[in-house]
Amino acid sequence: MNTTRLARRLGLDGNPLRRRCDKIAVCLGALLLAAFLLSAAAIGWAGHAGAAGPQAEHTGHRLPAVRTPARAAFAGGAFGHSRILAGQAAPEGRPRTGHLAVMAREVTAAVVVTVTLGILVWCLAQAGRWVLDRRRLAAWEAAWAAVGPL
């Protein structure tokens, strides 16, 4: 698709016959798209910041951890993060316990909020389109009422 065709499709070609409501529709669509993308990025960042929380020191060794019979703790952050008490045997043989961050709740919350935001933006776009279509039809009816009898 060449640039002239793309500019015409986006309503940026300076066509003198383009209606004002068409220009408003293009601007509202671009504004809603930008709002969705920025909000989704902010939600992702907030979810990542909340899930990162206090990180345990990474040693590069993978050892199986077993959950101890303690309650999961809920800590702060953008969405908060869940911490469970887990225990494992250290390489030297003595048992160690510590808290692990569980990210499933945060990832689920970020996905649900992003999808909900997308549905909300889509509903706003449809409502705006409905209003603009009603205005277009009213203007067309008024113009036809003026020209039709002639």
Protein Blocks (a to p, Z undefined) as FASTA:
>chain_A
ZZklmmmmnopnopakbcfklmmmmmmmmmmmmmmmmmmmmmmmmmmmmmnmpcdddehi
acddddddbdddddedjkopaddddddddfkopacddddddfklmmmmmmmmmmmmmmmm
mmmmmmmmmmmmmmmmmmmmmmmmmmmmZZ
